[in-house]
Amino acid sequence: MIRLYFVNNHPLILEGLHAFFDDENDILIAGHARSGYGCLKFLMHNSVDIIIIDTCLPDIDSAALCANIRLEYPAVMILVLSFLKEERYIDRLLQSGANGYVLNTADKEELLFAVHSVYAGAIYLSPPIKQAMSSERVGLQKNFPSLTRREKEVLSLISEGNTNAEIAEKLFISADTVNSHRKKLLAKLEVKNTAMLIKYAVDNKLLV
């Protein structure tokens, strides 16, 4: 059962989120808060799996909230739901620990897929966000670290949202080996987390 929590200052959006997920058999709505500090107070005494946060909160910057949650509750997955498409803003949220970014124009099917993806340990970005990240960058880096064939395969499968176990099954290797490749990719490309790894690959056209 996926324990889901919402942080949003807009009553109508909260109502819509509750309606979206209320009839899903594998999802339990743990509650909601209309402020960042309300969320942090809830987490002190309650356990959740995924938090869907808004980018416009009345009391705390959403990137700061992501960073706080990631520091204090590392097992909690964070899915950002927003209308904002600015690359620099999305960068901040991903660097602060968000596991996914969904545009609030997404339909129920996409939002459900995003929730299940991050719950499985993958990173999810709405297709328009991926496209924007790829097209907005004109000054691409010229000298990329060389990647092995296997590292390129793992990178491609990571970008598709596969978990370590799923990648291991597809490549006929162990999950530990996949995790080792993932760590090497982070080190080679000098990024902090999987979200930034995917963003770097998309920005610099490393995916085939």
Phi, psi and omega in degrees: 000127179271118179271114188250140181225142182246140172233107184203139183269002184251113183305320182293322178292319176301316179298319179294319179296317177300317181293323179302314192255353189297330184258014178274125186293333183259012181235131175246122178279112184280341180143193178206162174225154178256010178211160179295317181291330174297322177295312181297323177296319179297317183294338179297334186232003184222153181252132175226162178259317182225137175245126175261113185247151175271162180264354181240088181254150187282344191234344184208143176297137185295327177294321177295322177296316177302314182296320180294315179297315181298323181287313186273331184226070188298338181280345182281131176271144183240124178242120181270133177240115188206162173267349185286138181239001184295129185298318182296327180288318178296321175307310182301317182293318179293319178293334180275356173118004177294142180263352180190161181220118183239132175287144184285005171272358182296147176273177183299321182299315180293318182296320176297318179297319179298316180298313181293327179294310182290329177295327179278358177098005179269170174256135179239131173232133177304142181310317178298330179290316177301316181295318180296319180297327181282320188273335184283339180275116177255327179269079183279148177294143184267324185252098181268148173300142180286133179250142176286165178303316181295320179297322177294321178296315180296316179300317180297317180290325175298316182296336179276359176092013180285144175278171178303317182295319181292320178296317180302317180295319183288329183259359179059044175229173181279158177296327178296322178294319177300316180297323177296317177297319180300314180296320179295322178296318178300317181291315182296318184268359174056051175238161190270330185209176184296323179300316180289330176298313179295318180298317179299315181296319180291313182303320187257015174053045178272351181266139181246000000 
